[in-house]
Amino acid sequence: MLALALRLVPAAAAMTAADHSVMLQLIDGTLATRPAAMRRQFSLFLLILRWAPALRYGRPLDHLPPSAQDAALRWFQRCDVLRFRSGFWGVRTLVMLGYYGRPDLGPSIAYTPSTSGNAVLHARTRR
């Protein structure tokens, strides 16, 4: 997952080992709430994502140079096979969740969520 994060979120290269741990915990926590069948599909797709580039490049995704990794990921992103394309966007979503969902990152990207839930939203609708 970390190799994918570096290709999908270039800023992830500056993450520390602790940041990687938090990122993986967020992803694992999200996957843990999904049905077992979905988790198995996700694991299978990660295997496909890793090994499918070997058919073209002779090596798995994580052993390719960055330009070849990007080309392989673009193929999955635009693939005519809906399952592959959907799988790619699911992986991308989880990587984004893991990177941008880290609590310490919020202020640096000007994300300051309300701690009172939807109170502000409900106050606006009462006016």
C-alpha positions as CSV (number, residue, x, y, z in Angstrom):
1,M,0.0,0.0,0.0
2,L,2.9,2.4,0.8
3,A,4.3,1.9,-2.7
4,L,0.9,2.9,-4.2
5,A,0.7,5.9,-1.9
6,L,4.0,7.3,-3.2
7,R,2.6,7.1,-6.8
8,L,-0.9,8.3,-6.0
9,V,0.0,11.0,-3.5
10,P,3.4,12.3,-4.2
11,A,3.5,14.3,-1.0
12,A,3.5,10.9,0.8
13,A,7.3,10.7,0.1
14,A,7.8,13.1,3.0
15,M,5.9,10.9,5.5
16,T,7.8,9.5,8.5
17,A,7.5,5.9,9.6
18,A,5.0,7.0,12.3
19,D,2.9,8.7,9.5
20,H,3.0,5.4,7.5
21,S,1.8,3.6,10.5
22,V,-1.1,6.0,11.1
23,M,-2.0,5.8,7.4
24,L,-2.0,2.0,7.4
25,Q,-4.1,2.0,10.6
26,L,-6.7,4.2,9.0
27,I,-6.9,2.0,5.9
28,D,-7.0,-1.2,8.0
29,G,-9.7,0.3,10.3
30,T,-11.8,1.2,7.3
31,L,-11.4,-2.2,5.7
32,A,-12.3,-3.9,9.0
33,T,-15.7,-2.4,8.8
34,R,-16.4,-4.0,5.4
35,P,-17.8,-7.5,4.9
36,A,-15.3,-10.4,4.7
37,A,-16.1,-11.0,1.0
38,M,-15.2,-7.4,0.1
39,R,-12.0,-7.7,2.1
40,R,-11.1,-10.8,0.1
41,Q,-11.9,-9.0,-3.2
42,F,-9.7,-6.1,-2.1
43,S,-6.8,-8.5,-1.3
44,L,-7.2,-10.2,-4.6
45,F,-7.2,-6.9,-6.5
46,L,-4.0,-5.8,-4.7
47,L,-2.4,-9.0,-6.0
48,I,-3.6,-8.3,-9.5
49,L,-2.5,-4.7,-9.2
50,R,1.0,-5.8,-8.1
51,W,1.5,-8.7,-10.6
52,A,-0.4,-7.6,-13.8
53,P,2.4,-5.2,-14.8
54,A,4.7,-8.2,-14.9
55,L,3.0,-9.3,-18.1
56,R,4.2,-6.2,-19.9
57,Y,7.3,-5.2,-17.9
58,G,8.6,-8.5,-16.6
59,R,8.5,-7.3,-13.0
60,P,5.8,-6.6,-10.4
61,L,4.5,-3.0,-9.9
62,D,6.6,-2.3,-6.8
63,H,9.8,-3.3,-8.7
64,L,9.3,-0.9,-11.6
65,P,10.7,2.5,-12.1
66,P,8.3,5.3,-11.3
67,S,7.5,6.1,-14.9
68,A,6.4,2.5,-15.6
69,Q,4.5,2.4,-12.3
70,D,2.6,5.5,-13.4
71,A,1.9,4.0,-16.8
72,A,0.6,0.8,-15.2
73,L,-1.6,2.7,-12.8
74,R,-3.0,4.9,-15.6
75,W,-3.9,1.7,-17.4
76,F,-5.9,0.5,-14.4
77,Q,-7.5,3.9,-14.0
78,R,-8.8,4.0,-17.5
79,C,-9.3,0.3,-18.1
80,D,-12.3,-0.9,-20.2
81,V,-12.8,-3.7,-17.7
82,L,-15.1,-2.2,-15.1
83,R,-13.9,-4.4,-12.3
84,F,-10.3,-3.3,-12.8
85,R,-11.3,0.4,-13.1
86,S,-13.5,0.2,-10.0
87,G,-10.8,-1.7,-8.1
88,F,-8.3,1.0,-8.9
89,W,-10.6,3.8,-7.7
90,G,-11.3,1.9,-4.5
91,V,-7.6,1.5,-3.8
92,R,-7.0,5.2,-4.7
93,T,-9.8,6.2,-2.3
94,L,-8.3,4.2,0.5
95,V,-4.9,5.7,-0.1
96,M,-6.4,9.2,-0.1
97,L,-8.2,8.4,3.1
98,G,-5.0,7.1,4.7
99,Y,-3.0,10.1,3.7
100,Y,-5.5,13.0,4.2
101,G,-7.3,11.4,7.1
102,R,-4.4,11.7,9.4
103,P,-5.5,14.0,12.2
104,D,-2.2,16.0,12.3
105,L,-2.5,16.8,8.6
106,G,-5.8,18.8,8.8
107,P,-4.4,22.2,9.8
108,S,-1.7,22.1,7.1
109,I,-4.3,21.7,4.4
110,A,-6.7,24.2,6.0
111,Y,-9.1,21.5,7.0
112,T,-10.6,22.4,10.4
113,P,-13.7,20.2,10.9
114,S,-16.4,21.2,13.4
115,T,-16.2,19.3,16.6
116,S,-19.9,19.8,17.1
117,G,-21.0,17.6,14.2
118,N,-23.8,19.1,12.1
119,A,-24.8,21.7,14.7
120,V,-23.7,24.5,12.3
121,L,-25.7,23.0,9.4
122,H,-28.8,22.5,11.5
123,A,-28.5,26.1,12.9
124,R,-28.5,27.4,9.3
125,T,-31.7,25.4,8.4
126,R,-33.6,26.8,11.4
127,R,-33.2,30.4,10.3
